[in-house]
Structure formats: structure tokens, C-alpha cells
């Protein structure tokens, strides 16, 4: 287990609800991948804030907000299968054939709000500040 996993376990054991990760990775790919893995399991962190973006997981119906035209990416998390629909993105997610290594890279918000519905599976949202 990583130090972050141990910390999350301790926080949950002591009754903490939503847990936010601030920083992490520090430019090391192995650490970044370990942090991404936290979102694949049960009870993922509420969000992960890096120096440049916010990362969080989606299940069910969600609204994602930001500036019109701003960049947003989606990555699969956990086990599939995945089925996703969206409204309000430059490239809608409905026809994406999702797999364990699928990424909707550098998508864009068509307005200030997009609706994302994850019918099956879980997605990670990566939204730069």
C-alpha cells in the first residue's frame, strides 16, 4: 500500500466523509498511476486537485460546469463495461466505444454546463483550472 492509501484508510476508519487529495504525483508517473488507481475501487476520494487540474469520478447523472470552450477529458476507471451519454460537449460521449484504456482527450464544453450520464461503469473527469 502507498502512503496515500494508508492515509485514506485511516481517515475512513475514523469516520471522515468526503476526502480530497491535494497535490501528489510530483511529476512521477508511478505515483500518478497509483493515485489514479484510488478512483477505481470502492469509496473513491471525492476529488484530487493537482497543480493544474481537478480530477473526480462520475457515476450516474451529473452536471459538469466550466467556461464555454474550456477543455475537459474523460478516462475510464474501475472495471467495465462502460456506457455513457452526454449533452453539451464538443464531441458527445454517446458513441464512444469505452474500454479500459479509452480516453476522451481534450474534449470541450459547448456552454457553461454539460450533462454527463454514466449508465454503466465509472469515469474520471480531468478538468484543468
ROPAGU-603903 format. One record per atom (N, C-alpha, C, O, CB): residue number from 1; atom name; x, y, z. Coordinates in steps of 0.001 Angstrom, whole numbers, plus 500000, padded with zeros to 6 digits. Glycine has a CB too. Layout:
   resi   name        u        v        w
    NUM     CA        X        Y        Z
...
//
This chain:
   resi   name        u        v        w
      1      N   500829   498810   500000
      1     CA   500000   500000   500000
      1      C   500872   501251   500000
      1      O   501926   501299   500634
      1     CB   499058   500000   501209
      2      N   500402   502262   499272
      2     CA   501121   503535   499254
      2      C   500785   504332   500511
      2      O   499831   504018   501223
      2     CB   500769   504349   497981
      3      N   501577   505360   500772
      3     CA   501287   506240   501911
      3      C   499900   506873   501781
      3      O   499190   507037   502772
      3     CB   502360   507339   502025
      4      N   499524   507225   500553
      4     CA   498211   507833   500334
      4      C   497101   506837   500646
      4      O   496110   507196   501283
      4     CB   498081   508337   498888
      5      N   497254   505588   500203
      5     CA   496255   504563   500516
      5      C   496133   504357   502022
      5      O   495027   504235   502549
      5     CB   496616   503238   499833
      6      N   497263   504319   502709
      6     CA   497247   504171   504169
      6      C   496532   505351   504824
      6      O   495743   505171   505752
      6     CB   498684   504051   504718
      7      N   496813   506558   504333
      7     CA   496154   507747   504867
      7      C   494652   507723   504644
      7      O   493886   508063   505546
      7     CB   496739   508988   504243
      8      N   494222   507324   503444
      8     CA   492788   507238   503153
      8      C   492113   506208   504051
      8      O   491022   506451   504568
      8     CB   492558   506881   501675
      9      N   492757   505063   504237
      9     CA   492204   504026   505120
      9      C   492039   504555   506533
      9      O   491015   504318   507174
      9     CB   493105   502781   505127
     10      N   493045   505270   507020
     10     CA   492990   505819   508374
     10      C   491848   506825   508498
     10      O   491090   506791   509468
     10     CB   494329   506484   508744
     11      N   491726   507721   507515
     11     CA   490664   508725   507548
     11      C   489282   508082   507540
     11      O   488396   508495   508289
     11     CB   490801   509674   506364
     12      N   489099   507073   506696
     12     CA   487798   506396   506627
     12      C   487505   505656   507928
     12      O   486379   505678   508426
     12     CB   487760   505414   505439
     13      N   488523   505005   508470
     13     CA   488377   504276   509733
     13      C   487932   505213   510855
     13      O   487241   504791   511781
     13     CB   489701   503586   510113
     14      N   488326   506476   510773
     14     CA   487990   507452   511801
     14      C   486796   508335   511425
     14      O   486605   509413   511990
     14     CB   489188   508319   512082
     15      N   485995   507861   510462
     15     CA   484713   508492   510179
     15      C   484707   509676   509238
     15      O   483696   510372   509145
     15     CB   484140   508912   511409
     16      N   485795   509928   508541
     16     CA   485805   511050   507591
     16      C   484918   510720   506391
     16      O   484937   509597   505887
     16     CB   487258   511367   507123
     17      N   484156   511686   505947
     17     CA   483279   511510   504797
     17      C   484035   511742   503501
     17      O   484874   510931   503109
     17     CB   482084   512453   504885
     18      N   483738   512852   502838
     18     CA   484419   513180   501582
     18      C   485881   513494   501851
     18      O   486214   514288   502731
     18     CB   483733   514374   500878
     19      N   486744   512854   501077
     19     CA   488185   513053   501230
     19      C   488726   513644   499933
     19      O   488481   513116   498848
     19     CB   488915   511709   501583
     20      N   489459   514741   500058
     20     CA   490051   515422   498909
     20      C   491562   515260   498971
     20      O   492175   515462   500019
     20     CB   489655   516930   498880
     21      N   492159   514892   497839
     21     CA   493612   514783   497745
     21      C   494122   516078   497131
     21      O   493650   516501   496076
     21     CB   494051   513529   496896
     22      N   495076   516696   497787
     22     CA   495681   517930   497289
     22      C   497131   517621   496950
     22      O   497896   517189   497811
     22     CB   495574   519098   498342
     23      N   497510   517843   495688
     23     CA   498871   517548   495255
     23      C   499021   516067   494953
     23      O   498051   515383   494629
     23     CB   499884   517979   496322
     24      N   500233   515590   495063
     24     CA   500503   514185   494779
     24      C   501022   513996   493374
     24      O   500846   514848   492503
     24     CB   499257   513355   494981
     25      N   501654   512882   493177
     25     CA   502251   512598   491881
     25      C   503631   513193   491746
     25      O   504590   512495   491418
     25     CB   501371   513109   490783
     26      N   503731   514483   491999
     26     CA   505005   515216   491983
     26      C   505857   514929   490745
     26      O   507084   514869   490819
     26     CB   505800   514876   493220
     27      N   505179   514753   489605
     27     CA   505904   514541   488362
     27      C   506378   513117   488141
     27      O   507044   512834   487145
     27     CB   507064   515441   488319
     28      N   506048   512221   489051
     28     CA   506443   510817   488904
     28      C   505262   510016   488382
     28      O   504205   509969   489010
     28     CB   506948   510232   490253
     29      N   505448   509387   487233
     29     CA   504370   508636   486609
     29      C   503886   507503   487502
     29      O   502682   507256   487572
     29     CB   504823   508086   485273
     30      N   504791   506806   488187
     30     CA   504367   505702   489044
     30      C   503450   506183   490165
     30      O   502474   505509   490493
     30     CB   505583   504996   489634
     31      N   503747   507326   490749
     31     CA   502895   507883   491798
     31      C   501558   508360   491222
     31      O   500513   508183   491848
     31     CB   503612   509045   492508
     32      N   501592   508956   490046
     32     CA   500366   509419   489397
     32      C   499441   508244   489097
     32      O   498235   508331   489328
     32     CB   500695   510182   488103
     33      N   499995   507145   488584
     33     CA   499182   505964   488292
     33      C   498609   505355   489564
     33      O   497472   504882   489568
     33     CB   500010   504923   487543
     34      N   499387   505363   490643
     34     CA   498887   504848   491926
     34      C   497726   505697   492430
     34      O   496758   505161   492969
     34     CB   500016   504816   492978
     35      N   497812   507010   492263
     35     CA   496713   507885   492679
     35      C   495473   507663   491813
     35      O   494355   507649   492329
     35     CB   497147   509356   492610
     36      N   495660   507491   490504
     36     CA   494525   507213   489611
     36      C   493820   505933   490038
     36      O   492593   505847   489993
     36     CB   494995   507099   488140
     37      N   494597   504944   490449
     37     CA   494040   503655   490861
     37      C   493071   503796   492042
     37      O   492143   502998   492175
     37     CB   495169   502696   491230
     38      N   493275   504795   492889
     38     CA   492383   505006   494032
     38      C   490940   505241   493593
     38      O   490007   504935   494336
     38     CB   492867   506189   494863
     39      N   490752   505781   492389
     39     CA   489417   506088   491890
     39      C   488730   504868   491276
     39      O   487550   504935   490932
     39     CB   489495   507200   490868
     40      N   489448   503762   491135
     40     CA   488884   502554   490547
     40      C   488181   501686   491588
     40      O   487312   500886   491241
     40     CB   489972   501753   489859
     41      N   488546   501837   492845
     41     CA   487997   500980   493889
     41      C   486717   501511   494494
     41      O   486172   502532   494073
     41     CB   489003   500793   494964
     42      N   486258   500783   495496
     42     CA   485082   501224   496246
     42      C   485434   502466   497049
     42      O   486560   502613   497523
     42     CB   484561   500098   497180
     43      N   484467   503354   497195
     43     CA   484632   504550   498021
     43      C   485838   505402   497600
     43      O   486741   505637   498403
     43     CB   484779   504147   499476
     44      N   485851   505867   496336
     44     CA   486982   506681   495870
     44      C   487011   508043   496563
     44      O   486009   508470   497136
     44     CB   486909   506871   494346
     45      N   488153   508723   496512
     45     CA   488211   510088   497048
     45      C   487187   510976   496336
     45      O   486797   510697   495202
     45     CB   489642   510680   496891
     46      N   486755   512039   497007
     46     CA   485797   512966   496394
     46      C   486417   513660   495188
     46      O   485751   513848   494170
     46     CB   485321   514013   497420
     47      N   487682   514038   495294
     47     CA   488382   514701   494188
     47      C   489872   514724   494482
     47      O   490312   514554   495619
     47     CB   487845   516144   493967
     48      N   490625   514938   493424
     48     CA   492081   515070   493509
     48      C   492432   516380   492808
     48      O   492128   516561   491629
     48     CB   492836   513825   492851
     49      N   493063   517277   493529
     49     CA   493493   518558   492974
     49      C   495000   518528   492779
     49      O   495758   518416   493743
     49     CB   493078   519740   493897
     50      N   495431   518630   491518
     50     CA   496859   518742   491231
     50      C   497184   520232   491087
     50      O   496334   521085   491344
     50     CB   497254   517934   489928
     51      N   498387   520532   490686
     51     CA   498763   521936   490472
     51      C   498018   522543   489288
     51      O   497938   523766   489169
     51     CB   500271   522052   490248
     52      N   497467   521691   488401
     52     CA   496876   522205   487169
     52      C   495430   521806   486908
     52      O   494761   522428   486082
     52     CB   497687   521764   486040
     53      N   494930   520768   487603
     53     CA   493587   520304   487288
     53      C   492890   519688   488496
     53      O   493499   519371   489518
     53     CB   493640   519298   486162
     54      N   491576   519539   488318
     54     CA   490749   518815   489283
     54      C   490361   517501   488626
     54      O   489994   517473   487451
     54     CB   489473   519648   489717
     55      N   490443   516410   489386
     55     CA   490106   515082   488893
     55      C   489080   514491   489858
     55      O   489281   514505   491072
     55     CB   491386   514163   488769
     56      N   487994   513979   489317
     56     CA   486994   513333   490169
     56      C   486262   512272   489367
     56      O   486332   512246   488139
     56     CB   485994   514370   490743
     57      N   485557   511393   490078
     57     CA   484868   510299   489401
     57      C   483387   510602   489228
     57      O   482777   511337   490006
     57     CB   485047   508999   490176
     58      N   482834   510008   488178
     58     CA   481417   510166   487863
     58      C   480745   508808   487783
     58      O   481275   507866   487193
     58     CB   481231   510934   486545
     59      N   479578   508726   488383
     59     CA   478662   507608   488221
     59      C   477269   508216   488196
     59      O   477024   509212   488878
     59     CB   478821   506526   489375
     60      N   476359   507647   487432
     60     CA   475004   508181   487378
     60      C   474924   509490   486613
     60      O   475752   509757   485742
     60     CB   474474   508378   488769
     61      N   473913   510319   486941
     61     CA   473665   511591   486246
     61      C   474438   512722   486916
     61      O   474436   512845   488140
     61     CB   472151   511919   486227
     62      N   475100   513546   486105
     62     CA   475955   514607   486631
     62      C   475923   515836   485740
     62      O   475736   515736   484527
     62     CB   477386   514112   486778
     63      N   476106   516992   486354
     63     CA   476341   518236   485628
     63      C   477792   518620   485844
     63      O   478293   518588   486968
     63     CB   475371   519379   486099
     64      N   478457   518979   484768
     64     CA   479842   519435   484830
     64      C   479852   520870   484326
     64      O   479310   521158   483258
     64     CB   480810   518512   483983
     65      N   480460   521765   485082
     65     CA   480439   523172   484681
     65      C   481844   523714   484474
     65      O   482823   523198   485014
     65     CB   479711   524009   485723
     66      N   481910   524763   483680
     66     CA   483167   525435   483385
     66      C   482916   526514   482354
     66      O   481775   526753   481959
     66     CB   484236   524434   482887
     67      N   483958   527150   481927
     67     CA   483826   528186   480905
     67      C   483516   527557   479552
     67      O   484042   526497   479211
     67     CB   485110   529034   480821
     68      N   482665   528216   478794
     68     CA   482364   527753   477441
     68      C   483669   527618   476667
     68      O   484494   528532   476663
     68     CB   481384   528728   476716
     69      N   483854   526470   476009
     69     CA   485058   526226   475227
     69      C   486219   525666   476020
     69      O   487262   525350   475449
     69     CB   485481   527476   474581
     70      N   486055   525538   477342
     70     CA   487169   525027   478149
     70      C   487353   523526   477938
     70      O   486424   522807   477570
     70     CB   486934   525326   479641
     71      N   488563   523089   478181
     71     CA   488958   521701   477964
     71      C   488512   520823   479121
     71      O   488553   521222   480284
     71     CB   490470   521598   477779
     72      N   488083   519608   478768
     72     CA   487706   518606   479764
     72      C   487960   517234   479155
     72      O   487649   517003   477987
     72     CB   486202   518765   480208
     73      N   488522   516328   479938
     73     CA   488821   514985   479449
     73      C   488140   513952   480334
     73      O   487837   514212   481499
     73     CB   490347   514740   479406
     74      N   487906   512775   479761
     74     CA   487249   511682   480477
     74      C   488056   510407   480276
     74      O   488492   510102   479166
     74     CB   485780   511491   479990
     75      N   488250   509661   481370
     75     CA   489038   508430   481360
     75      C   488234   507368   482101
     75      O   487591   507672   483106
     75     CB   490459   508640   482019
     76      N   488259   506132   481621
     76     CA   487565   505064   482334
     76      C   488270   504761   483654
     76      O   489484   504918   483780
     76     CB   487484   503795   481465
     77      N   487482   504326   484630
     77     CA   488018   503937   485934
     77      C   487314   502663   486378
     77      O   486140   502458   486068
     77     CB   487836   505078   486993
     78      N   488022   501815   487098
     78     CA   487427   500578   487592
     78      C   487165   499605   486463
     78      O   487684   499748   485356
     78     CB   486137   500870   488336
     79      N   486348   498615   486767
     79     CA   486025   497598   485776
     79      C   484839   498004   484930
     79      O   483933   498699   485391
     79     CB   485746   496276   486449
     80      N   484856   497564   483696
     80     CA   483757   497843   482793
     80      C   482663   496811   482979
     80      O   482703   496033   483932
     80     CB   484237   497865   481342
     81      N   481712   496791   482109
     81     CA   481621   497625   480917
     81      C   481186   499052   481250
     81      O   480699   499338   482343
     81     CB   480650   497007   479925
     82      N   481379   499935   480271
     82     CA   481024   501344   480426
     82      C   480002   501718   479369
     82      O   480078   501293   478217
     82     CB   482276   502252   480323
     83      N   479055   502519   479794
     83     CA   478076   503093   478868
     83      C   477812   504514   479345
     83      O   477437   504734   480497
     83     CB   476737   502236   478807
     84      N   478010   505478   478449
     84     CA   477959   506889   478831
     84      C   477195   507676   477770
     84      O   477311   507400   476576
     84     CB   479390   507467   479018
     85      N   476420   508650   478214
     85     CA   475800   509596   477285
     85      C   476082   511006   477788
     85      O   476364   511215   478968
     85     CB   474254   509342   477150
     86      N   476001   511961   476880
     86     CA   476311   513345   477265
     86      C   475531   514321   476403
     86      O   475068   513993   475311
     86     CB   477823   513622   477144
     87      N   475401   515528   476929
     87     CA   474839   516661   476201
     87      C   475638   517887   476605
     87      O   475822   518154   477792
     87     CB   473301   516848   476498
     88      N   476113   518633   475614
     88     CA   476826   519870   475908
     88      C   478326   519808   475714
     88      O   479041   520728   476111
     88     CB   476549   520268   477288
     89      N   478819   518724   475102
     89     CA   480248   518617   474806
     89      C   480480   518786   473310
     89      O   479593   518495   472506
     89     CB   480813   517259   475292
     90      N   481647   519246   472940
     90     CA   482003   519366   471524
     90      C   481907   518002   470841
     90      O   481374   517894   469737
     90     CB   483431   519950   471366
     91      N   482421   516969   471497
     91     CA   482359   515600   470995
     91      C   481611   514777   472034
     91      O   482172   514390   473059
     91     CB   483797   515011   470716
     92      N   480332   514514   471754
     92     CA   479490   513805   472718
     92      C   480027   512392   472959
     92      O   480690   511810   472101
     92     CB   478027   513747   472220
     93      N   479729   511861   474131
     93     CA   480306   510594   474577
     93      C   479438   509385   474241
     93      O   479826   508251   474523
     93     CB   480541   510641   476059
     94      N   478278   509611   473647
     94     CA   477311   508542   473405
     94      C   477838   507415   472526
     94      O   477532   506247   472765
     94     CB   476088   509114   472781
     95      N   478623   507754   471517
     95     CA   479061   506746   470549
     95      C   480478   506243   470792
     95      O   481016   505483   469987
     95     CB   478969   507306   469164
     96      N   481078   506664   471893
     96     CA   482426   506197   472221
     96      C   482346   504729   472617
     96      O   481490   504340   473412
     96     CB   483063   507052   473368
     97      N   483234   503921   472067
     97     CA   483334   502514   472465
     97      C   484318   502440   473622
     97      O   485526   502325   473418
     97     CB   483791   501594   471263
     98      N   483790   502507   474837
     98     CA   484614   502585   476035
     98      C   485264   501243   476345
     98      O   484628   500193   476250
     98     CB   483778   503050   477222
     99      N   486533   501293   476714
     99     CA   487273   500117   477182
     99      C   488217   500590   478284
     99      O   488236   501772   478628
     99     CB   488067   499412   476003
    100      N   488984   499681   478826
    100     CA   489850   500003   479962
    100      C   490865   501102   479641
    100      O   491338   501784   480550
    100     CB   490581   498759   480416
    101      N   491203   501283   478369
    101     CA   492210   502286   478017
    101      C   491655   503435   477168
    101      O   492422   504154   476528
    101     CB   493342   501622   477278
    102      N   490334   503612   477158
    102     CA   489721   504688   476378
    102      C   489843   506027   477103
    102      O   489639   506115   478314
    102     CB   488244   504372   476098
    103      N   490180   507064   476338
    103     CA   490260   508421   476870
    103      C   489558   509361   475889
    103      O   489845   509346   474692
    103     CB   491752   508854   477103
    104      N   488651   510165   476397
    104     CA   488097   511269   475612
    104      C   488982   512463   475942
    104      O   488728   513190   476903
    104     CB   486545   511550   475942
    105      N   490008   512657   475151
    105     CA   491073   513616   475438
    105      C   490746   514996   474869
    105      O   490343   515119   473713
    105     CB   492403   513117   474870
    106      N   490922   516024   475684
    106     CA   490753   517417   475253
    106      C   489410   517686   474590
    106      O   489337   518358   473562
    106     CB   491853   517790   474302
    107      N   488348   517154   475189
    107     CA   487004   517496   474749
    107      C   486755   518946   475166
    107      O   487599   519536   475841
    107     CB   485921   516516   475361
    108      N   485642   519525   474790
    108     CA   485372   520927   475136
    108      C   483908   521103   475524
    108      O   483019   520440   474990
    108     CB   485730   521861   473954
    109      N   483683   522015   476468
    109     CA   482321   522381   476847
    109      C   481739   523314   475785
    109      O   482364   524314   475429
    109     CB   482295   523056   478252
    110      N   480541   522992   475274
    110     CA   479888   523858   474289
    110      C   479209   525047   474948
    110      O   478986   526071   474303
    110     CB   478870   523066   473482
    111      N   478881   524919   476223
    111     CA   478334   526029   477008
    111      C   478933   525908   478404
    111      O   479907   525179   478592
    111     CB   476741   526005   477048
    112      N   478383   526592   479364
    112     CA   478980   526559   480704
    112      C   478634   525292   481487
    112      O   479232   525031   482531
    112     CB   478532   527766   481488
    113      N   477681   524507   480997
    113     CA   477288   523274   481687
    113      C   477113   522156   480671
    113      O   476540   522361   479601
    113     CB   475980   523480   482500
    114      N   477613   520970   481015
    114     CA   477381   519760   480230
    114      C   476742   518728   481149
    114      O   477042   518669   482341
    114     CB   478715   519214   479598
    115      N   475868   517926   480586
    115     CA   475223   516844   481336
    115      C   475875   515533   480922
    115      O   475918   515202   479737
    115     CB   473671   516810   481082
    116      N   476378   514791   481897
    116     CA   477030   513514   481646
    116      C   476276   512452   482429
    116      O   476085   512589   483638
    116     CB   478547   513549   482045
    117      N   475845   511393   481751
    117     CA   475200   510275   482431
    117      C   476036   509031   482205
    117      O   476240   508594   481072
    117     CB   473740   510066   481927
    118      N   476515   508470   483302
    118     CA   477268   507218   483253
    118      C   476261   506118   483594
    118      O   475920   505908   484758
    118     CB   478520   507222   484258
    119      N   475798   505426   482561
    119     CA   474779   504393   482736
    119      C   475378   503130   483345
    119      O   474734   502443   484138
    119     CB   474114   504066   481396
    120      N   476614   502836   482966
    120     CA   477326   501662   483496
    120      C   478792   502024   483641
    120      O   479354   502708   482786
    120     CB   477148   500407   482567
    121      N   479412   501569   484718
    121     CA   480829   501837   484950
    121      C   481051   503153   485674
    121      O   480134   503733   486256
    121     CB   481579   501845   483638
    122      N   482291   503603   485619
    122     CA   482705   504852   486278
    122      C   483710   505557   485379
    122      O   484565   504914   484769
    122     CB   483322   504578   487701
    123      N   483605   506881   485300
    123     CA   484561   507697   484549
    123      C   485293   508626   485494
    123      O   484770   509008   486541
    123     CB   483852   508506   483443
    124      N   486503   508984   485116
    124     CA   487212   510075   485771
    124      C   487101   511294   484878
    124      O   487222   511196   483657
    124     CB   488708   509708   486051
    125      N   486872   512432   485490
    125     CA   486855   513712   484790
    125      C   488161   514415   485118
    125      O   488563   514475   486280
    125     CB   485609   514587   485197
    126      N   488822   514945   484104
    126     CA   490040   515730   484295
    126      C   489755   517110   483721
    126      O   489591   517276   482512
    126     CB   491303   515055   483603
    127      N   489698   518099   484614
    127     CA   489326   519452   484196
    127      C   490400   520442   484640
    127      O   490544   520710   485833
    127     CB   487943   519851   484781
    128      N   491162   520990   483675
    128     CA   492182   521984   484024
    128      C   491557   523219   484666
    128      O   490407   523560   484392
    128     CB   492977   522389   482779
    129      N   492330   523885   485524
    129     CA   491871   525130   486161
    129      C   491898   526249   485141
    129      O   491550   527386   485462
    129     CB   492751   525496   487395
//
